[in-house]
Amino acid sequence: MDKSKRPFSKSKQSFSKSKRSVRRRLPPIQPGDRIDYRNLSLISRFISEQGKILSRQVNRLTLKQQRLITIAIKRARILSLLPFLNTAKKFERNESTTRPYSFRTKKK
């Protein structure tokens, strides 16, 4: 009987394979980096395109680092170094796109 036709066949090979990627990323904050509201290049990495603060799971930070980043972002926003919201429109239309009026007749 073929292996593909066997019901409930377990192979040891399926358990040894990992579904996660093997590639490892560098930690987002290096030991020499200082978390401060003036360090905008560091802070801007932890803000989404809409201007929201990204979560710990996305950032891959410790709890203490996430707290310091959050405080630094809020201070930078208050001092207007960072915007509260990103209101830049990516898809602006240069020409006006007004639709021509169509004459409709009433159905009797």
GUSE-87683 format. One line per field, with one value per residue: y, x, z of N, C-alpha, C in turn; residue number from 1; chain. Coordinates in steps of 0.02 Angstrom, whole numbers, plus 32768, in hexadecimal, padded with zeros to 4 digits. Layout:
REM residues N
n.y: c(Y / ...)
n.x: c(X / ...)
n.z: c(Z / ...)
ca.y: c(Y / ...)
ca.x: c(X / ...)
ca.z: c(Z / ...)
c.y: c(Y / ...)
c.x: c(X / ...)
c.z: c(Z / ...)
pos: c(NUM / ...)
unit: c(A / ...)
***
This chain:
REM residues 108
n.y: c(7FC5 / 8070 / 80FD / 8171 / 8148 / 810D / 810D / 817D / 8181 / 8197 / 81F6 / 8207 / 826D / 82DD / 8313 / 8343 / 83B1 / 8460 / 84E1 / 8564 / 85F0 / 85E8 / 8650 / 86CC / 8763 / 87FF / 8847 / 88CC / 893A / 896C / 894A / 89C2 / 8A27 / 8AB5 / 8ACF / 8B50 / 8BE7 / 8C3E / 8BF4 / 8BD9 / 8B87 / 8B07 / 8AFC / 8B0A / 8A8F / 8A41 / 8A66 / 8A5D / 8A6E / 8ABC / 8B03 / 8AC7 / 8A7B / 89EC / 8941 / 88DB / 8859 / 8865 / 88BE / 8877 / 888E / 88A0 / 88AB / 8919 / 8966 / 8981 / 89D2 / 8A42 / 8A6C / 8A8E / 8AF9 / 8B53 / 8B6A / 8BA7 / 8C1C / 8C58 / 8C70 / 8CCE / 8D39 / 8D5B / 8D1C / 8CA8 / 8C74 / 8C66 / 8C24 / 8BD8 / 8C2F / 8C3A / 8C2E / 8BAA / 8B8B / 8BFC / 8C58 / 8CB4 / 8CF3 / 8D2B / 8CBC / 8CC0 / 8C85 / 8C80 / 8CC7 / 8C63 / 8C59 / 8C20 / 8BC4 / 8BB4 / 8B19 / 8AD8)
n.x: c(802A / 801A / 806E / 8027 / 7FA3 / 7F8A / 7F2A / 7F34 / 7FC1 / 8056 / 80E4 / 818D / 81D3 / 8182 / 8175 / 81F2 / 8206 / 8202 / 818A / 81A3 / 8205 / 82B4 / 8306 / 8355 / 8336 / 8385 / 8383 / 830E / 8338 / 83D5 / 845A / 84A1 / 844C / 83EC / 8356 / 82F4 / 8294 / 82C8 / 830C / 82E0 / 82F1 / 82F9 / 8280 / 821F / 821B / 81C5 / 8144 / 80AB / 8071 / 7FFF / 8016 / 800A / 803E / 809E / 8081 / 80C8 / 80E2 / 80F0 / 815B / 81BE / 81F7 / 8231 / 81D0 / 81F5 / 823E / 81D7 / 8182 / 81D6 / 81E8 / 8164 / 814C / 81AC / 817F / 8104 / 812E / 8178 / 8111 / 80C4 / 811C / 811A / 8172 / 8157 / 80CB / 8020 / 7FC0 / 7FD0 / 7FAE / 7FCA / 7F9F / 7FAC / 7F7D / 7F55 / 7EE9 / 7F0A / 7EBE / 7E16 / 7D93 / 7D0A / 7C6A / 7C0D / 7B6B / 7ADE / 7A4E / 79BA / 792C / 7886 / 783D / 77A8)
n.z: c(8000 / 7FD9 / 8024 / 8023 / 801F / 8096 / 8128 / 81B0 / 81BE / 8211 / 820B / 823C / 820A / 81F7 / 8276 / 8294 / 8243 / 8242 / 824C / 8259 / 8224 / 8204 / 8204 / 8263 / 82B6 / 82DD / 8381 / 83A1 / 83ED / 8413 / 848C / 84A4 / 847E / 84AA / 84F9 / 84DC / 84D2 / 8476 / 841A / 838A / 831A / 834F / 8395 / 8330 / 82F2 / 8337 / 8321 / 82CA / 821D / 8224 / 8294 / 830E / 83A9 / 83A5 / 83DA / 845F / 8434 / 83AC / 83A4 / 83E5 / 8466 / 850F / 85A8 / 85F5 / 8598 / 853C / 8588 / 859D / 8519 / 84F7 / 8550 / 8521 / 849E / 84B7 / 84F9 / 8492 / 8438 / 847E / 8484 / 8403 / 83AA / 836D / 830A / 8343 / 82F7 / 8258 / 81D4 / 8150 / 80A9 / 803E / 7FC0 / 7F65 / 7EFB / 7E6E / 7E0B / 7E01 / 7E1C / 7DEA / 7DCB / 7D35 / 7D25 / 7D0E / 7CAD / 7CE7 / 7CC3 / 7CFC / 7D20 / 7CE1)
ca.y: c(8000 / 80AE / 8125 / 81A5 / 812B / 80F2 / 813B / 818C / 816F / 81C9 / 81F3 / 822C / 82A6 / 8317 / 8331 / 8364 / 83EF / 8499 / 850D / 85A8 / 85FF / 85DE / 8691 / 86F0 / 87AB / 8821 / 8868 / 8910 / 896B / 8955 / 895E / 8A06 / 8A58 / 8AD6 / 8ADB / 8B94 / 8C07 / 8C62 / 8BC3 / 8BCD / 8B4F / 8ACA / 8AFD / 8B03 / 8A49 / 8A21 / 8A86 / 8A45 / 8AA2 / 8AE8 / 8B29 / 8AA3 / 8A58 / 89A4 / 8919 / 88B9 / 881D / 887B / 88DD / 8848 / 88B1 / 888B / 88D6 / 8958 / 898C / 8999 / 8A0A / 8A7C / 8A82 / 8AAE / 8B3A / 8B7E / 8B7D / 8BD7 / 8C5C / 8C75 / 8C8A / 8D0B / 8D6E / 8D60 / 8CFF / 8C74 / 8C83 / 8C38 / 8BFD / 8BE2 / 8C43 / 8C43 / 8C04 / 8B8E / 8B88 / 8C3A / 8C61 / 8CF9 / 8D0E / 8D1E / 8C84 / 8CCA / 8C5E / 8CA9 / 8CB9 / 8C3F / 8C67 / 8BE3 / 8BCB / 8B8C / 8AE1 / 8ADB)
ca.x: c(8000 / 8041 / 806D / 7FF4 / 7F61 / 7F82 / 7F08 / 7F54 / 8008 / 807E / 812B / 81B7 / 81EF / 8156 / 8180 / 8233 / 8205 / 81E8 / 8164 / 81BC / 823F / 82F3 / 8329 / 8351 / 833E / 83A7 / 8353 / 8301 / 835D / 8418 / 846A / 84BA / 8418 / 83CD / 8310 / 82E8 / 8265 / 82ED / 8328 / 82A8 / 82FE / 82E8 / 8239 / 81F5 / 8217 / 8191 / 8105 / 8090 / 8067 / 7FC9 / 802C / 7FFB / 8076 / 8099 / 807F / 8106 / 80ED / 8107 / 819C / 81EC / 8219 / 8220 / 819D / 8214 / 824D / 8199 / 816C / 8201 / 81D9 / 8123 / 8153 / 81D3 / 8154 / 80D2 / 8150 / 8188 / 80D3 / 80B0 / 814A / 810F / 81A8 / 8135 / 8083 / 7FF2 / 7FA3 / 7FEF / 7F77 / 7FE2 / 7F7A / 7FDA / 7F5E / 7F31 / 7ED8 / 7F19 / 7E86 / 7DD6 / 7D71 / 7CC2 / 7C44 / 7BDC / 7B25 / 7AB9 / 7A07 / 7993 / 78E4 / 785E / 781B / 775F)
ca.z: c(8000 / 7FD6 / 8061 / 801D / 8028 / 80D9 / 8156 / 81F0 / 81C0 / 8233 / 81F9 / 826B / 81E7 / 81FF / 82B7 / 8297 / 821D / 8267 / 8221 / 8261 / 81FB / 8226 / 8203 / 82A3 / 82AE / 8313 / 83AD / 8389 / 8414 / 8424 / 84D0 / 84A8 / 846D / 84E3 / 84EC / 84F0 / 84A4 / 8442 / 83EA / 835D / 82ED / 8374 / 83A6 / 82F5 / 82DF / 8360 / 8312 / 828B / 81EA / 8239 / 82CE / 834B / 83C8 / 8398 / 8417 / 8473 / 840C / 836B / 83AD / 8403 / 849C / 8554 / 85C6 / 860A / 855B / 851F / 85B1 / 8590 / 84D5 / 84FA / 8570 / 84F5 / 8466 / 84D0 / 8505 / 8451 / 841B / 84A2 / 8470 / 83BA / 8383 / 8347 / 8304 / 8364 / 82C1 / 8217 / 81A9 / 810C / 807B / 800D / 7F7E / 7F57 / 7EB5 / 7E59 / 7DE4 / 7E20 / 7DFC / 7DF0 / 7D9A / 7D11 / 7D36 / 7CDA / 7CB0 / 7CF0 / 7CB6 / 7D29 / 7D01 / 7CED)
c.y: c(803E / 80D4 / 8159 / 818A / 810F / 8124 / 8142 / 8176 / 81A8 / 81C0 / 821D / 826B / 82E4 / 8339 / 8357 / 83A6 / 8426 / 84C7 / 8555 / 85B2 / 85FA / 8620 / 86B4 / 873A / 87C7 / 8840 / 88B1 / 8946 / 894C / 896C / 89A6 / 8A3B / 8A74 / 8AE6 / 8B20 / 8BB4 / 8C2E / 8C35 / 8BAE / 8B94 / 8B0C / 8AC6 / 8AEF / 8ABC / 8A25 / 8A40 / 8A6C / 8A7E / 8AD2 / 8B13 / 8B07 / 8A83 / 8A0E / 897D / 88F8 / 887D / 882F / 8897 / 88AD / 886A / 8891 / 88BC / 891A / 8984 / 89A9 / 89D4 / 8A49 / 8A98 / 8AA8 / 8AF4 / 8B6B / 8B96 / 8BB1 / 8C1B / 8C7F / 8C91 / 8CCB / 8D46 / 8D7A / 8D4C / 8CC7 / 8C87 / 8C50 / 8C0A / 8C0B / 8BF0 / 8C4E / 8C13 / 8BEB / 8B92 / 8BC7 / 8C3F / 8CAA / 8D19 / 8CFF / 8CE8 / 8C8B / 8CA2 / 8C8B / 8C95 / 8C94 / 8C4E / 8C26 / 8BF3 / 8B9E / 8B54 / 8AE4 / 8A97)
c.x: c(802D / 803B / 8036 / 7FAE / 7F56 / 7F5D / 7F30 / 7F9D / 802E / 80C7 / 8153 / 81D3 / 81C4 / 8161 / 81C2 / 8234 / 81E6 / 81C3 / 817D / 81FA / 827F / 8319 / 831F / 835D / 8365 / 8374 / 834A / 8327 / 83A0 / 8429 / 8482 / 8486 / 83F8 / 8385 / 82FF / 82B9 / 8288 / 830A / 82F0 / 82B3 / 82EE / 829D / 820D / 81EF / 81DD / 814D / 80EC / 8087 / 8030 / 7FDD / 801F / 803B / 806B / 809E / 80C3 / 8116 / 8107 / 814E / 81D2 / 8217 / 8208 / 81ED / 81B9 / 8224 / 820E / 817D / 8194 / 81F3 / 8196 / 8127 / 8178 / 81A9 / 8121 / 80F1 / 8161 / 814A / 80BE / 80DC / 8149 / 814C / 818D / 80EB / 805A / 7FD3 / 7FCA / 7FB6 / 7F8D / 7FBC / 7FA9 / 7FBE / 7F34 / 7F24 / 7EE4 / 7EDF / 7E45 / 7DB1 / 7D26 / 7CA0 / 7C13 / 7B96 / 7B04 / 7A6F / 79E1 / 794A / 78BF / 783B / 77D1 / 7742)
c.z: c(8000 / 8017 / 805F / 8029 / 806D / 8105 / 8197 / 81F4 / 81E0 / 821D / 822A / 824B / 81F1 / 8243 / 82BB / 8272 / 8247 / 8237 / 8226 / 8235 / 8224 / 822D / 8246 / 8295 / 82E9 / 8341 / 8398 / 83AF / 8428 / 846B / 84D7 / 8499 / 84AC / 84D0 / 8509 / 84BD / 846D / 840D / 83BA / 832D / 830E / 8380 / 8369 / 82DC / 8301 / 8357 / 82CF / 825A / 81FD / 8274 / 8310 / 8367 / 83BF / 83DA / 8424 / 8448 / 83C7 / 8370 / 83C4 / 8438 / 84DE / 856F / 85D9 / 85CD / 853C / 8546 / 85A2 / 854A / 84D4 / 8519 / 8543 / 84BA / 847C / 84DE / 84C3 / 842F / 843C / 848E / 8424 / 8391 / 8357 / 8341 / 832C / 8331 / 8282 / 81E6 / 8161 / 80DE / 8045 / 7FC6 / 7F72 / 7F0C / 7EA3 / 7E35 / 7E09 / 7DF9 / 7E06 / 7DB9 / 7D76 / 7D25 / 7CFD / 7CE3 / 7CB4 / 7CE3 / 7CE6 / 7D03 / 7D13 / 7CF2)
pos: c(1 / 2 / 3 / 4 / 5 / 6 / 7 / 8 / 9 / 10 / 11 / 12 / 13 / 14 / 15 / 16 / 17 / 18 / 19 / 20 / 21 / 22 / 23 / 24 / 25 / 26 / 27 / 28 / 29 / 30 / 31 / 32 / 33 / 34 / 35 / 36 / 37 / 38 / 39 / 40 / 41 / 42 / 43 / 44 / 45 / 46 / 47 / 48 / 49 / 50 / 51 / 52 / 53 / 54 / 55 / 56 / 57 / 58 / 59 / 60 / 61 / 62 / 63 / 64 / 65 / 66 / 67 / 68 / 69 / 70 / 71 / 72 / 73 / 74 / 75 / 76 / 77 / 78 / 79 / 80 / 81 / 82 / 83 / 84 / 85 / 86 / 87 / 88 / 89 / 90 / 91 / 92 / 93 / 94 / 95 / 96 / 97 / 98 / 99 / 100 / 101 / 102 / 103 / 104 / 105 / 106 / 107 / 108)
unit: c(A / A / A / A / A / A / A / A / A / A / A / A / A / A / A / A / A / A / A / A / A / A / A / A / A / A / A / A / A / A / A / A / A / A / A / A / A / A / A / A / A / A / A / A / A / A / A / A / A / A / A / A / A / A / A / A / A / A / A / A / A / A / A / A / A / A / A / A / A / A / A / A / A / A / A / A / A / A / A / A / A / A / A / A / A / A / A / A / A / A / A / A / A / A / A / A / A / A / A / A / A / A / A / A / A / A / A / A)
***
